[in-house]
Amino acid sequence: MKTILLIEDNLEVRENTAEILELAGYLVVTAENGKIGVEAAMQQKPDLIICDIMMPVLDGYGVLHLLRKNDQLQNIPFIFLTAKAERTDFRKGMDMGADDYITKPFTDIELLNAIERRLQKVELLKKEYAADIHGLHDFMRDADREDALKALSEDRNINHYKKKQLIYSEGNHPLRLYFVQKGKVKTFKSNDDGKELTVGLFREGDFFGYISLLENTVYRETAEAMEESQVAIIPRDEFESLINENPEVARRFIRMLASNVSEKEDQLIGLAYNSLRKRVADALMTLQRKYHRSNAEPFSIHISREDLANIAGTATESLIRTLSDFRAEKLIDIRDGYIVILNEKKLVGMLN
């Protein structure tokens, strides 16, 4: 049962609204002013808050301000309830982070529909989706754009790439968003001498090629399949239409698309300041974090020494010597071309 906190100073409105909500199957907690309402929110952590604006002690704007500063309460859907309908009041509330506005007098249906919409959007953002093309379609279908998303799904193309086949090249204009359905993909940058540095690793369930789309610039890196891969193609205009017309979908996509930013920043800092041994150890740990599927067995990966050197930011010859040292120290093993992690703890704690 969902819990709703109702903050309203007018006794008659508070009791009538609470009765409507209880009849609709919600558990209702009431507060007669903003101060008590904030205290109730901290204690109850409700699923949704309905709050009047003009109240004694602490008004609705003050309540919203305090809630949005609280890490545990800031994401609770918040609906203003007020008799004031001037545009400036609407704008002020929305700018502060309110999710919706209901103007008195309101009907039962208006109230319940507003609540249901907000709770549904919260569930959409919480929902987990499978890391494959079916999960992508499920997410899009749930985003309340059935007709457009159905067409988008029907037009989906799956491209098949062989190992080392380019998917897009640095300097080209982006025309589509990419989604890894199967396989492994890397993005890399090259200098004038042709030396490469891997700047992104992607697995099943990852999007890539999105930064240039969002910035409306040319590709700043090249994408290549690390093994035989299947990649879903999302046309640029349909992707942009989707995120521009549906704010909830846009927020979800941004979170999904930005999930590897911190990892990339850590990698670049390591490349700039770490020793060769630590860079190679960090490269192995990056691969394990990205591609390890089962903790029951030691992580192993079949990767070319050239690709691994590009991740570590070193020459292939230097990488091979370092791997030989790691093998002699029993940090890794090499079996039929596979690199097997034997001592994760020492690799993670490798000193500069």
N, C-alpha and C positions, 0 to 999 in steps of 0.2 A: 504494500500500500504506500503510495506517495504521500509525503508530508508537505503541507503548504503552510507557510507563515503569513498571516494576515495582520498587517499593521494599519490600524484605522482608529482615529480618536472618536468618531461619531458612533455611539453605542448602537443605535438602530441599524445603521449601515453595516457595522461590524457583525452584529448578530445575524442579520438577514443574509449577508454574503457567506458567513461561516456555514449557515444552514444549507445554502445551495451547494457549497463545496462538499459538505459531509454527505448529502444525498447523492452526489456524483461519485462517491466512493473514496474521497480523499480524507486523510487524517489532518485536521486543522488545528494549528496553534495560533492563538490570537494575542495581540498586544495593543494597548490603548494609546501609546505614544512611541516616538522614535527611539528614545533611550531604552525603554523596555524591549522594543523590537530588536535592537542590536544585541542586547543581552540574550534574548530568546534564540536569535540566529546562531550565536556562539555555542549555546548549550544544545540546541536541537539539530543544527546543520540540516535545514530543510531542503527538499528537492526544488522548491520554487518559492519566491517571495512576492507578495502583492502588498504594495505600500502606498498609502495616501501621501500627498505632498504637504498640504497645509495642516500641520499638527503642532501642539505645544511641546516644550522641552527641546525636541530635536525634530526638524522637519524632514520630509522625504529625501531632499537633496543631501542633507547631512547623513542620513542613514545610508544612502547609496555610496557616498564618499567613503565612509568608514568601512563598509563591506568590501569595496573594491581595493582597499589597502590591506585587507586580511587575506593571506595566502590560502587559507582553508575555505574561505567564503566567497572569494572574488569571482568564481565561475558559476555561482548559483544564478539561474535565470531570475531576472528582476523586472516586475511589471508595475508601472506607476498607475495609481488609481486616483483620479482627481476630477473636480467639477470645473476646473479651469481648462479651457480649450484653445487659448491663444497660441499662435504658431511659435512664439518665443519660448513658451514653456515646453512645448514638444521638443524643440531644438536643444534646449539646455539639458533636458533629461537624457536625450539620445547621445549628446556629446559627452556626458558623464559616464555613459556605459549602460543605460537602461536598455532592456531588450524589447519592451513594448509599452504601450500607453492605452489605458482604457478610460474614457471620459464618462463621468456620471451625467445623467442616469444611463445605465446600461442594462441590457437584457441578460437573462440567464445564459442564452446561447452565445452571446458575444463574450461573456466572461469565460465560459468553459472552452470555447474554441481557441481563445487566446492562450489559455493554460495548456491545452492539448498540443498546440503547435510548438510551444516552447519546450515542453517535455520531450516531444518527438525529436526535435533537433538535438537536444542533449544526448538522447539515446543514439542518434546517428553518429555523433562525434565520438561516443564511447565505444561503439561497436567495432569488433575486430574483423578483418576481412582476410581471406586466404591470400597468400603471396603468389598468386598466379592470375591469369587473364580472367578466370571466372570470378575471382575476388574483386578485380577491377570492375567488371560488369555489375556485380552485386552492389558495390558501393555506389556506382553511378545510378543504378536503378532506384536505390533507396534515397537518393538526393532530391526526390520530388520533381523530377523533370522527365517523366516516363517517355513521352513521345520523342523528344529530341534525343534523349539518351538511347532509346531503342534504335533510332536511326544511326546514331553514332556507333553503337555496338554492331549493327548489321554491316556497316561499311568498314569494319576493322580488317586491316590487312596484317598478316603475319609473314615477316620476311625471315628467310633462313640464311645464316651467314656461316661460312667456313672459318676454320681457325686462321687468324691473322688477316681476315678480310675486313677492309675499312667499312664503317657504317656512315660516318660523315667526316669531313676534313676541316682543319683549322682554316679560317678565312671565308668559308662558305656561309651563305645566308640560311638561317634555320627555316625549315618549312613544316616541321612536325615534331611532336614529342615522342619519345621512345620509352618502351616498357619491356623489361627483360622477362620473357615468359619461361625461357629455359636457357641454361648456359651461363657463361661468365663474359663480361665486357669490361674493358679498361678505357680510360681516356688519358691522353698524354700530350705533352707539348714538346716541340723540337726546336733546337737552336740552329744557327746558320750552318754549323758543321754536321747537322743531322743527328746529334746526340739527343736522346729522348729522356724525359722524366715523366713517370706515371703520376697523374694527379687525382685519379678517381678509379675506384673499383666497384663493380656492380654485379649483383647476383639476381637470381629469380625473385621477382617481386619488387625490383627497384626501377624507378624512373631515371632517365638521364637525358641530357640535351636541353634541360629546361631553363638554365640560367640565361642563355642567349635569347630564348623566347620571351622571358619576362623582362629582360633589359632592352629588347629590340635591337640587338647588335649581332654581328657575325660570330660564328663559333670561335672561341678562343683556344680550343683544343681539338684534337682528333680522337675519334672513337673507333675502337677495333675489337673484334671478337677474340677472346683468349682461347676459346675452344668452339666447337660447333654450337651455334646458339640460335634460338628463335626469339625474335623481337617484334612486339606489337607496335604498329604505327598509328599514331593519333594525329590527324591533320591539324595544322596550326590554327586555322580559322575556327574549327569546331571546338578546339581546346580553349581558345580565347573567349569564344562565345559562352562556353560553359562557366568559366570562372568569373566573367564579367557580369553575368546575369544572375548568378546564385552565390551570394556572399558566404553561405555556410560551406558550399562546395569549395569555394576559393580558399577559405581558411584551412579546410581539411587538406587540400592539395598542397598548400604552402608548407604545412607541417610535414607531410609525406616527402615533399621534394627537398626540404632543407635538413633532413635527418642526418645527412653525412657531413654537414658543414664543420662541426666541431672536430670530427675525426680528421678531416682534410687539413684544418688549421694545425692540429697537433703534429701531423705528418710533416708539414712544411717547416715548422719550428725545429723538429728533430733533424731534418735534412740540413738546416742551416748551422746547427750548433753541436750535433753529436759526432762521436768518433765513428770510424768505419764499422767496427765490431757492433757498436750499439745500433747503428743504422740498419745493419743486416738483421740483427735480433729484432728490432722494431718492425722491420718489413715482414718477417716471419709471423710475428704476433698480429700484425694487421691482417694478414691472410687468414690466420686462425679465427680472429674475431669475425671476419666477413663470411667465411665459407665453412666453418665448423658446424656440422649438423648434429653430431651426437657426442655428448661428453663421456659416453661409456668407453670409447676407444680413443687412442692417441690420434691427434690430428695429422693427416697426411694430405699432400697436394702434389699433383703433377703439373709443374710449371717450368717453362724454359728458363735457363739461367739468365738469358738476356732480359726476359720480362722481370725476373726477380731483381736483377741489377738495376733496372729502370725504376722499380719501386723504391729501392734502397738509395738511389741516387749515386751510383758508383759504376766503375768500369766492370765489365763482365769478368775479366781476369782477376780483379781484386775480390769480386764476390766469390768466385770459385775457391780462391785460397782461404777466404774466411769460412766458407762452408766446410772445407776440409779441416780447419782448426776446430770448428764446432763439433764435427763428427768425431775427431780424436778426443775431444773433451766429453763425449757422450751427451752432448746437448741435443743433437739430432742424429738421425740415421738416414741413409739414402738407399732405397730398395727399388730396383727396376725403374729408376728415374723419378720415383716419388720421394719427396722430402718428408720425413716423419719427425714430429716434435717429441723428444724424449723427456726433456727437462724444462717445462714451461716456466717454473719459478725462477730458474737462473737466467733464462732468456729475458724475462720481464724485468728482472733486477740487474741486468747488465750495466756495468759502470762505464762512464765515458773514459 
